[in-house]
Amino acid sequence: MAANFRTKDGHTVGLGSTVWSINGEGPFTLVKPDSAPPGWVCMVSDDGETVRLHAPEDVGIYYNRVRRVEV
């Protein structure tokens, strides 16, 4: 079953989608973690140096589909 997430800016994204953190960092690609509870997702930077493991609800709090910086 494909995982879908709602971003803070209201877009629906899934594994393989690109998102930006609300502070402007990114882009990050959503990937399935090797080991985590069901529904969790990893955000991986383009260079692969940064990997962030998140609960499903975190996507809607901390990430946007469209790059913008929120203060």
C-alpha positions in Angstrom: 0.0 0.0 0.0 1.4 3.4 -1.0 1.8 5.9 1.8 0.3 9.4 1.2 0.9 12.4 3.3 -0.6 15.9 3.5 2.0 18.7 3.6 1.6 21.9 5.6 0.8 23.8 2.4 -2.1 21.4 1.7 -0.5 19.2 -1.0 -0.7 15.4 -1.1 2.7 13.7 -1.5 4.0 10.1 -1.4 7.1 8.1 -1.5 9.5 9.6 -4.1 8.0 13.1 -3.8 10.1 16.2 -3.1 9.4 18.4 -0.2 11.0 21.4 1.6 11.2 22.0 5.4 9.3 25.1 6.6 12.6 26.8 7.4 13.6 26.5 3.7 16.0 23.6 4.0 15.8 21.0 1.3 14.9 19.6 -1.0 14.2 16.3 0.6 12.9 13.1 -1.1 10.4 10.9 0.8 11.6 7.3 1.1 10.5 4.3 3.0 12.7 3.7 6.0 14.5 0.3 6.4 13.2 -0.1 9.9 10.4 2.0 11.5 6.8 1.7 12.6 4.2 1.5 9.8 3.5 4.8 8.1 6.8 6.5 9.1 8.9 8.1 6.4 12.5 9.2 5.8 13.3 12.6 4.3 16.6 12.3 2.4 18.5 15.3 1.1 19.7 15.4 -2.6 23.3 14.7 -1.6 22.2 11.8 0.8 24.0 13.5 3.7 20.9 14.2 5.7 18.3 11.6 6.6 15.4 12.5 8.8 13.0 9.9 10.2 9.5 11.2 10.8 6.1 10.1 12.1 3.3 10.5 9.5 1.9 13.6 11.2 5.2 15.4 11.1 4.9 15.9 7.4 1.9 18.2 7.8 3.7 20.1 10.6 7.2 20.6 9.2 7.2 20.2 5.4 5.8 22.0 2.3 5.5 20.8 -1.3 6.4 24.2 -2.6 9.6 25.9 -1.3 8.9 28.8 1.0 10.2 30.0 4.4 7.8 30.4 7.2 8.6 32.6 10.2 
